[in-house]
Amino acid sequence: MNIRTCILLVTVIMLCDKFQWSETLDNSELEDSLWNFVNPNGVEGSLSYTEDISNSSSSGIVQTCKAFLEHFAKESSLFTRCLVENARPFRFCETCVTYYERASTVYTDLTTDANCVKELLTADRVQVLTLVYQNMNNVWTTAYCPQCFASVTEESVNATVNSTLAESTLEFFDLFNNMTHCMNNTMQDIDPESIKHGNSSFCVKCQTQYRSLNDKYTAIMDETKSQICMDVVDMMNYTRLMWSEGYHCSHRNGELAPVLVITGVICALPVIFYVCNRLTGQVNERTIVVQKRLKHPKSYGSMSNSQQTLLNSQRT
């Protein structure tokens, strides 16, 4: 056996050992080996690289704008939840004024920062924050909620919202509470069958409270030119609905008899006048005065005396 043959045999043996060693590797070691071959820095290096990418994607928004974004998201979500929860019965304006004022303040402060306006408001075509604020403001103004309040302020230190109801709103709420109190107390002593036929004593006992509430609502309508806070409108609509359909009452029932009497008297006045005039009046005979020019009327179209004489002579 020469030297070349020995070298060839040694090489074949080494290759066989190498192949057998590779088969004994488990899957985890094989994966680690392959990953180390692809990424010499190891697994930790790859995770840190991923975090760097995540941070770099939001590095364009400064910390102040992030705070505005998170604060507006919180206040707008609270406002939306308050709106839905107080949609029926409608007590939205009085209940949700705090959330609306806070969200509006955050949005206003955001618009004063040029960087935040660029990054959050005008960075895309949808402009989500602007759209959310416009929807909030649209709901608030459509319900005429500002008409409920005399003033709404927010403290800059602790973001406490102080709201004062208008005097007319307070008076209406007091009258509504009186009406509700009368309804609840009277219903305890009323026979349910009497309500169906409209003979309930409720209509009599609570008539004063109902009239006061209705008169106040009419005064507010005239004062605000029909731009009434929706909380007030909903309260009045509910009261009128219960008064007319729920209890079969009407605030005109007590005035119906005088109206019918007056209407009957007015309709009978012409008949009474003509009857009295016929019985007590004097009959005056009419005298016909003949004009002078009509005393001896001329016979137009008749023959003259000369023509008549000539005609008689011809006949004889």
Secondary structure by P-SEA (a helix, b strand, c coil): ccaaaaaaaaaaaaaaaaaaaaaaccaaaaaaaaaaaaccccaaaaaaaaaaaaaaaaccccaaaaaaaaaaaaaaaaaaaaaaaaccccccccccaaaaaaaaaaaaaaaacaaaaaccccccccaaaaaaaaaaaaaaaaacccccccbbbbbcccbbbbbbccaaaaaaaaaaaaaaaaaaaaaaaccaaaaaaccccccccaaaaaaaaaaaaaaaaaaacccccaaaaaaaaaaaaaacccccccccccaaaaaaaaaaaaaaaaaaaaaaaaacbbbbbbbbbbccccccccccccccaaaaaaaaaaac
